[in-house]
Amino acid sequence: MTLRTNKELYELDKQVYLPTFGRYPVAIQRGKGSRVWDVEGREYIDAFAGIAVNNVGHCHPDVVRAIQDQAGRLLHISNYYVSEPQVNLAGKLVDLSGLDRVFFSNSGAESVEGAIKIARKYAHCRSKGGTIISMQGSFHGRTLATIATGRQELQNGFAPIPQGFIQIPLNNMEEIEKIYNEDIAGIIVEPIQGEGGINEIDESFLSQLRTFCDEQDISLIFDEVQTGIARTGKLFAKDHSGVQPDIMTLAKGLGGGVPIGAILSNEKVSATIEAGNHGTTFGGNPLVCAAALAVLETIEKENLAEAAREKGEWIRQQVKEMNEPSVRRIKGKGLMLGIEFDFETKSLVQEMLNNGVLANYLGGNILRLVPPLNISYEELEIVMDVLKKSIERVKENE
């Protein structure tokens, strides 16, 4: 029997899938641009973009064409051999980032774990320890090592948690200087904390981190899994501050929907890595690299970094003009935005879904908007109209 309804698929999913997600009873069947349709034909505007993944929208024709063309030639080979799409993508990322080396993974968490390994290898070659400093409120993935860098609630139930990680308050240089010792290998930071609530990092703090890491000869790691690939109005969020990390991680928007992550590093730390120190079976295979190349080319061709900046400012202005007393502030850059309310936003996200807009809530009272960078102003106007009406409905039901 073919399953055709949202409810049927939702109920079957509950029986067979590990219950790790608080899913909505909506089964998305197809997408185009900034819109998706469920199995019953209902249309939604996607202001969530697969958690900031579909930066060029759903099924962008150039990306689809690149995937189809590559699928007809070669899907996968071992990384013991070279493939043209991988070499071309690595070269492009080096040119765009100003860093020197690239390693491809399958996800953001894998990229972060690889970054930690590179930082530790560099430190060990200088007779230092391997401890990594991260920021309170950070999110670097859900593997055992990456939850060790993040919030306590993600660690509950998974002890023993890997050692060698310290968390300090955000934007607090004094605390880093206080705890520093020769056991420290590096510092990891998101230029804008995503899952932590769209918390912006002070540019002065990033500059201080750069100076400090240079003085102590340790690695500065920027986790740009969510902020990268034009999401914040620059190709990389590091470009807002002009601070260059030693290591940078990417994923999410890089593949436009196919699973690919990347670790970029400068020659100083890269020079300590030897054959056999790290590896991957699927990372950077020809298919995903062809897709990622098409994503980067589309972002350049359609000037989507600037589009993200302009549309983000437009959303800020629209929120301001609402004069909504329940809005405390709006955070973030470009099209990585968090609207903070004086009430929990779970019911607001549900109300928006009921009215045909996909969004997300964070930290209890923050509405996250991370739509495709090429979303139209007409679609954004609908999102804002739905947001306003949904706020009114939620407040009526309080």
C-alpha positions as CSV (number, residue, x, y, z in Angstrom):
1,M,0.0,0.0,0.0
2,T,1.4,3.4,-1.0
3,L,1.4,5.9,1.9
4,R,-0.1,9.2,0.8
5,T,-1.0,11.3,3.8
6,N,1.1,13.2,6.3
7,K,-0.5,11.3,9.1
8,E,0.2,7.9,7.7
9,L,3.9,8.7,7.1
10,Y,4.2,10.4,10.5
11,E,2.8,7.4,12.3
12,L,5.0,4.9,10.5
13,D,8.0,7.1,11.1
14,K,7.3,6.9,14.9
15,Q,7.4,3.1,14.7
16,V,10.6,2.7,12.8
17,Y,12.9,5.8,13.3
18,L,15.0,6.4,16.4
19,P,13.1,9.1,18.3
20,T,15.8,11.7,18.2
21,F,13.7,14.5,16.6
22,G,10.6,16.3,17.7
23,R,9.1,16.0,14.3
24,Y,6.1,17.8,13.0
25,P,3.4,15.7,11.3
26,V,4.3,17.0,7.9
27,A,5.9,14.9,5.1
28,I,7.7,17.1,2.6
29,Q,7.6,15.6,-0.9
30,R,9.3,18.1,-3.1
31,G,10.7,21.6,-3.2
32,K,11.6,24.4,-5.6
33,G,13.3,27.6,-4.8
34,S,12.0,28.8,-1.4
35,R,8.9,26.7,-1.4
36,V,8.2,23.1,-0.5
37,W,5.1,20.9,-0.8
38,D,3.9,18.1,1.4
39,V,2.5,14.7,0.2
40,E,-1.0,16.1,0.3
41,G,0.0,19.0,-2.0
42,R,0.0,21.8,0.6
43,E,2.5,24.5,-0.2
44,Y,4.9,26.1,2.4
45,I,7.4,28.9,2.3
46,D,10.6,27.5,3.7
47,A,12.2,30.1,6.1
48,F,14.3,27.3,7.7
49,A,16.1,26.0,4.6
50,G,16.9,22.6,6.1
51,I,18.7,24.3,9.1
52,A,20.6,26.8,7.0
53,V,21.5,24.2,4.3
54,N,19.5,25.1,1.2
55,N,21.3,28.5,0.7
56,V,20.6,28.5,-3.0
57,G,17.1,27.2,-2.5
58,H,15.6,23.8,-3.2
59,C,16.5,22.1,-6.5
60,H,18.4,25.0,-8.0
61,P,18.6,24.0,-11.7
62,D,22.4,24.6,-11.8
63,V,23.0,22.4,-8.8
64,V,20.5,19.7,-10.1
65,R,22.3,19.7,-13.5
66,A,25.7,19.3,-11.8
67,I,24.5,16.4,-9.8
68,Q,22.8,14.7,-12.7
69,D,25.9,15.2,-15.0
70,Q,28.3,13.8,-12.3
71,A,26.0,10.9,-11.4
72,G,26.2,9.8,-15.0
73,R,30.0,9.7,-14.9
74,L,31.3,8.8,-11.5
75,L,29.7,8.7,-8.0
76,H,32.5,7.5,-5.8
77,I,36.1,6.4,-5.7
78,S,38.5,5.9,-2.9
79,N,40.4,8.9,-1.6
80,Y,43.5,7.0,-2.6
81,Y,42.8,8.4,-6.0
82,V,42.3,12.0,-7.3
83,S,39.1,13.2,-8.8
84,E,38.6,16.4,-10.8
85,P,35.6,17.7,-8.9
86,Q,37.4,17.3,-5.6
87,V,40.5,19.0,-6.8
88,N,38.5,21.9,-8.3
89,L,36.4,22.4,-5.2
90,A,39.5,22.3,-2.9
91,G,41.2,24.9,-5.1
92,K,38.2,27.1,-5.2
93,L,37.8,27.0,-1.4
94,V,41.5,27.8,-0.9
95,D,41.2,30.8,-3.3
96,L,38.0,32.1,-1.6
97,S,39.1,31.6,2.0
98,G,42.8,32.6,2.0
99,L,43.6,29.3,3.8
100,D,46.0,26.8,2.3
101,R,44.7,23.2,2.7
102,V,41.3,21.4,2.5
103,F,40.0,18.1,3.8
104,F,36.5,17.0,3.0
105,S,34.2,15.2,5.4
106,N,30.5,14.3,5.4
107,S,29.2,16.6,8.0
108,G,29.8,19.5,10.3
109,A,30.5,17.4,13.4
110,E,33.1,15.4,11.4
111,S,34.7,18.6,10.3
112,V,34.9,19.9,13.9
113,E,36.4,16.6,15.1
114,G,39.0,16.8,12.3
115,A,39.8,20.4,13.2
116,I,40.4,19.3,16.8
117,K,42.8,16.6,15.6
118,I,44.7,19.1,13.5
119,A,45.0,21.5,16.4
120,R,46.1,18.8,18.8
121,K,48.7,17.5,16.3
122,Y,50.1,21.0,15.9
123,A,50.2,21.4,19.7
124,H,51.8,18.0,20.3
125,C,54.6,18.8,17.8
126,R,55.4,21.8,20.1
127,S,55.3,19.7,23.3
128,K,52.0,21.2,24.4
129,G,48.9,19.3,25.6
130,G,45.6,18.8,23.7
131,T,43.0,20.7,25.6
132,I,40.5,22.7,23.5
133,I,38.8,25.8,24.9
134,S,35.2,26.4,23.6
135,M,32.5,29.0,24.5
136,Q,29.5,28.5,26.7
137,G,26.4,28.2,24.6
138,S,28.3,26.8,21.7
139,F,27.2,23.9,19.4
140,H,29.8,22.0,17.4
141,G,27.9,18.8,16.7
142,R,26.5,15.7,18.4
143,T,29.3,13.2,18.4
144,L,30.9,12.4,21.8
145,A,33.8,14.7,21.2
146,T,31.8,17.6,19.9
147,I,29.2,17.5,22.7
148,A,32.1,17.8,25.1
149,T,32.6,21.3,23.6
150,G,28.9,22.3,24.0
151,R,26.0,22.7,26.3
152,Q,25.6,20.5,29.4
153,E,22.1,19.3,28.5
154,L,23.5,17.7,25.3
155,Q,25.9,15.7,27.5
156,N,23.4,14.3,29.9
157,G,23.1,10.5,29.7
158,F,26.2,10.0,27.7
159,A,29.0,9.8,30.3
160,P,31.9,9.3,30.3
161,I,32.3,12.5,28.2
162,P,35.7,12.7,26.5
163,Q,38.2,14.8,28.4
164,G,40.4,17.6,27.2
165,F,37.7,20.3,26.8
166,I,37.1,23.5,28.8
167,Q,34.3,26.0,28.3
168,I,34.5,29.7,29.2
169,P,32.0,32.5,29.1
170,L,31.5,34.1,25.7
171,N,33.4,37.3,24.9
172,N,35.5,36.9,28.1
173,M,39.2,37.2,27.2
174,E,40.2,37.6,30.9
175,E,38.9,34.1,31.7
176,I,41.0,32.6,28.8
177,E,44.1,34.4,30.0
178,K,43.4,33.2,33.6
179,I,43.0,29.5,32.7
180,Y,45.7,29.2,30.0
181,N,48.5,26.8,30.5
182,E,50.8,24.7,28.3
183,D,48.1,22.0,28.1
184,I,45.9,24.2,25.9
185,A,46.1,23.2,22.1
186,G,43.5,25.6,20.7
187,I,40.4,27.7,20.9
188,I,37.2,27.0,18.9
189,V,34.5,29.6,18.4
190,E,31.4,30.1,16.2
191,P,31.5,33.7,14.8
192,I,27.8,33.7,15.5
193,Q,26.4,31.0,17.8
194,G,23.7,29.2,15.9
195,E,22.0,26.6,18.1
196,G,22.9,28.6,21.1
197,G,20.5,31.4,20.2
198,I,22.0,33.4,17.3
199,N,24.5,35.0,19.7
200,E,27.0,37.3,17.9
201,I,30.6,37.3,19.0
202,D,32.2,40.6,19.6
203,E,34.6,41.4,16.7
204,S,37.1,42.8,19.3
205,F,37.0,39.5,21.1
206,L,37.8,37.6,17.9
207,S,40.8,40.0,17.3
208,Q,42.0,39.4,20.9
209,L,41.7,35.6,20.3
210,R,43.8,35.9,17.2
211,T,46.5,37.9,19.0
212,F,46.4,35.5,22.0
213,C,46.7,32.3,19.8
214,D,49.6,33.9,18.0
215,E,51.4,34.7,21.2
216,Q,50.9,31.3,22.7
217,D,51.4,29.5,19.4
218,I,48.1,27.6,19.5
219,S,45.4,27.1,16.9
220,L,42.4,29.4,16.5
221,I,39.4,27.4,15.0
222,F,36.4,29.1,13.5
223,D,33.3,26.8,13.3
224,E,31.5,28.2,10.2
225,V,29.3,25.2,9.7
226,Q,26.2,27.4,9.9
227,T,27.6,30.9,9.3
228,G,29.6,30.0,6.2
229,I,28.7,30.0,2.5
230,A,27.2,33.6,2.3
231,R,24.7,33.0,5.1
232,T,25.7,36.1,7.1
233,G,26.1,38.5,4.1
234,K,29.8,37.6,3.5
235,L,31.0,34.4,2.0
236,F,32.4,33.5,5.4
237,A,31.5,35.2,8.7
238,K,35.2,35.7,9.4
239,D,35.2,38.3,6.7
240,H,33.1,40.7,8.8
241,S,35.9,41.0,11.4
242,G,38.9,40.4,9.1
243,V,40.2,37.9,11.6
244,Q,41.7,34.8,9.9
245,P,41.6,31.6,11.8
246,D,44.2,28.8,11.6
247,I,41.5,26.3,10.9
248,M,37.9,26.7,9.7
249,T,35.1,24.2,9.4
250,L,32.3,24.2,6.9
251,A,29.3,22.0,6.0
252,K,25.5,22.8,5.8
253,G,25.2,25.3,2.9
254,L,28.4,24.1,1.2
255,G,26.6,21.2,-0.5
256,G,23.2,22.9,-1.1
257,G,21.5,19.7,0.3
258,V,24.0,16.9,-0.4
259,P,26.1,15.9,2.7
260,I,29.6,17.4,2.6
261,G,31.8,19.1,5.2
262,A,35.2,20.7,4.9
263,I,38.1,21.5,7.1
264,L,40.3,24.4,5.8
265,S,43.7,25.1,7.5
266,N,46.7,27.3,7.0
267,E,50.1,25.9,6.1
268,K,51.5,26.4,9.6
269,V,49.2,23.8,11.2
270,S,48.7,21.7,8.0
271,A,52.4,21.0,7.8
272,T,52.2,18.8,10.9
273,I,49.7,16.3,9.3
274,E,51.1,13.2,7.8
275,A,49.7,10.4,5.7
276,G,47.5,8.2,7.9
277,N,46.7,10.9,10.5
278,H,43.2,11.3,9.3
279,G,40.9,9.8,6.6
280,T,37.4,9.3,5.3
281,T,35.7,6.8,3.0
282,F,32.9,9.0,1.5
283,G,34.2,12.5,2.3
284,G,34.6,14.6,-0.8
285,N,33.5,12.1,-3.3
286,P,32.9,13.3,-6.9
287,L,29.2,13.7,-6.6
288,V,29.1,15.9,-3.6
289,C,32.1,18.0,-4.8
290,A,30.4,18.6,-8.1
291,A,27.3,19.8,-6.2
292,A,29.3,22.0,-3.9
293,L,31.1,23.6,-6.9
294,A,27.8,24.4,-8.4
295,V,26.6,26.0,-5.2
296,L,29.6,28.2,-4.9
297,E,29.4,29.2,-8.6
298,T,25.7,30.0,-8.1
299,I,26.4,32.2,-5.1
300,E,29.0,34.1,-7.0
301,K,26.8,34.4,-10.2
302,E,23.7,35.5,-8.4
303,N,25.5,37.7,-5.8
304,L,23.8,35.9,-3.0
305,A,26.1,37.2,-0.2
306,E,25.0,40.7,-0.9
307,A,21.4,39.5,-1.3
308,A,21.6,37.9,2.2
309,R,22.9,41.2,3.7
310,E,20.2,43.3,2.0
311,K,17.3,40.9,2.8
312,G,18.5,40.6,6.4
313,E,18.3,44.4,6.8
314,W,14.9,44.4,5.2
315,I,13.6,41.8,7.7
316,R,15.1,43.8,10.6
317,Q,13.2,46.9,9.4
318,Q,10.0,45.0,9.0
319,V,10.2,43.6,12.5
320,K,10.9,47.1,13.8
321,E,7.9,48.5,12.0
322,M,5.7,45.9,13.6
323,N,6.0,47.8,16.9
324,E,5.3,44.5,18.6
325,P,5.9,44.9,22.3
326,S,6.6,41.2,22.8
327,V,9.7,41.5,20.6
328,R,12.8,42.1,22.7
329,R,15.4,42.3,20.0
330,I,16.6,40.8,16.7
331,K,20.1,39.2,16.5
332,G,22.4,37.9,13.9
333,K,23.7,39.0,10.5
334,G,22.5,38.6,6.9
335,L,19.9,35.8,6.7
336,M,21.0,34.2,9.9
337,L,18.5,35.9,12.3
338,G,17.0,35.3,15.7
339,I,14.0,37.2,16.9
340,E,13.9,37.2,20.7
341,F,10.4,37.4,22.3
342,D,9.1,37.7,25.8
343,F,7.4,34.3,25.5
344,E,8.4,30.9,24.4
345,T,8.3,30.5,20.6
346,K,7.5,26.8,20.2
347,S,3.8,27.6,19.8
348,L,4.7,30.5,17.4
349,V,6.6,28.1,15.1
350,Q,3.6,25.8,15.2
351,E,1.2,28.6,14.3
352,M,3.5,29.7,11.4
353,L,3.5,26.1,10.2
354,N,-0.3,26.0,10.3
355,N,-0.2,29.1,8.1
356,G,2.3,27.8,5.5
357,V,5.7,29.0,6.7
358,L,8.5,26.8,8.0
359,A,10.6,28.3,10.8
360,N,12.4,27.2,14.0
361,Y,12.6,28.1,17.6
362,L,15.8,28.2,19.8
363,G,16.5,28.6,23.4
364,G,12.8,28.7,24.4
365,N,12.1,32.3,23.3
366,I,13.9,32.8,20.0
367,L,12.5,32.4,16.5
368,R,15.2,31.5,14.0
369,L,14.8,32.6,10.4
370,V,17.4,31.2,8.0
371,P,15.7,31.1,4.6
372,P,17.3,30.4,1.3
373,L,19.5,33.4,0.3
374,N,17.6,33.7,-3.0
375,I,14.2,33.9,-1.4
376,S,12.2,36.6,-3.1
377,Y,10.9,39.8,-1.4
378,E,7.4,38.7,-2.3
379,E,8.0,35.5,-0.3
380,L,9.6,37.4,2.5
381,E,6.5,39.7,2.7
382,I,4.3,36.6,3.1
383,V,6.7,35.3,5.9
384,M,6.4,38.6,7.7
385,D,2.6,38.7,7.3
386,V,2.3,35.2,8.6
387,L,4.7,36.0,11.5
388,K,2.6,39.0,12.5
389,K,-0.7,37.1,12.4
390,S,0.9,34.2,14.2
391,I,2.1,36.4,17.0
392,E,-1.4,37.8,17.4
393,R,-2.9,34.3,17.5
394,V,-0.4,33.0,20.0
395,K,-1.0,36.0,22.3
396,E,-4.7,35.5,22.0
397,N,-4.4,31.9,23.2
398,E,-2.1,32.7,26.2
